[in-house]
Amino acid sequence: MNTLTIQNVSKTYPNGVKALDNINLTISNGMFGLLGANGAGKSSLMRTIAALQKPSSGTLEFNAIDIIETPQDVRKHLGYLPQEFGVYPKISAQKLLDHLAILKGILDKKERHEQVEALLHQTNLYQHRKKSVHTFSGGMKQRFGIAQALLANPQLIIVDEPTAGLDPEERYRFLNLLSEIGENVIVVLSTHIVEDIQELCTQMAVLADGKIISKGRPSDLVKSISGKVWSKIIPKVELDDYSDNYQIISTRLIAGETQIRVLSNSQPNPEFKAVTAGLEDYYFTQMFLNQSSKND
């Protein structure tokens, strides 16, 4: 069993921005989802776990290896797919993967060939192996990114916003691939897309303003607001009035009218209908409560 332990981690950049504020997490084998809006601090945390930057304070350990003091030891066990990654413009997928395998320390030619071939098959890229990676579609590039992250059989895999910009078919294919990978290793999935977490992760945390504001099993977190979410269709011009009188966690436009979802322990009034809460409702509830606490 692998274990990633993050204790009291904070990160303040030279420009004064505090990206991480006292983060505490313990993560073991399986898919762990880190959910938050853009700018919440997800990428800063991913880069810190991947030993690409040091925290301002706190400790990080992977299987008792100190990530801050001995980053090179952790990198031997690490696979990383950043939010954006560059590729050489005129090199085939097969040759680039072979080159990256050498950089990861797989020096035996036969072993390297077998691993590159296997990963190209696993990511459904074998038929495209002789094409230049820079000509790939967005989904193919992401699958190539996972292939390079899986070189040398890492025990800790970090993927940062992996499905942003993918069409539904590519997203589904990519999530299936991640799910297969995440059975015997730690996969930390950072995203702002709620469905990615709901479909894949057994544990999750919500990050806002550099802080963990909630963590647990997605099903348990959703259960905590069961029976407390209510819905009503209202004219858009009345939205401000409703905002003054109810705890609106989300709004959406449906056929030209505004649907509001409200957090309340009991039916706000007879015109509101009870709705089955989902992970998106839980996430919006946490964002609402976090914003409310800042305004108090």
Secondary structure, 3 states (H helix, E strand, C coil): CCEEEEEEEEEECCCCCEEEEEEEEEEECEEEEEECCCCCCHHHHHHHHCCCCCCCEEEEEECCEECCCCHHHHHCCEEEECCCCCCCCCCEHHHHHHHHHHHCCCCCHHHHHHHHHHHHHHCCCHHHCCCEHHHCCHHHHHHHHHHHHCCCCCCEEEEECCCCCCCHHHHHHHHHHHHHHCCCCEEEEEECCHHHHHHHCCEEEEEECCEEEEEECHHHHHHCCCCCEEEEEECHHHHHHHHHHCCEEEEEEECCEEEEEEECCCCCCCCCEECCCCHHHHHHHHHHHHHHHHHC
